[in-house]
């Protein structure tokens, strides 16, 4: 078992370690699949308020300006 896996004792899952070890291989696969799929769920994007959406298009920013400013590029991705 890797050092990272052994750290499960430091997580809220620690009380379930004995239960998981007592499961069949098929049951363990089900749990691992659930956790793996849970980790893949896309994070929801923050909703932009309608009043901000109305402001879009009011400012003219060139692609060069966006490329030169990483903060502006991050903002413009939204």
Secondary structure, DSSP 8 states (H G I E B T S, - for coil): --HHHHGGGGSTTGGGHHHHHTS-HHHHHHHHHHHHHHHHS--------HHHHTTTTSS---HHHHHH-HHHHHHHH-
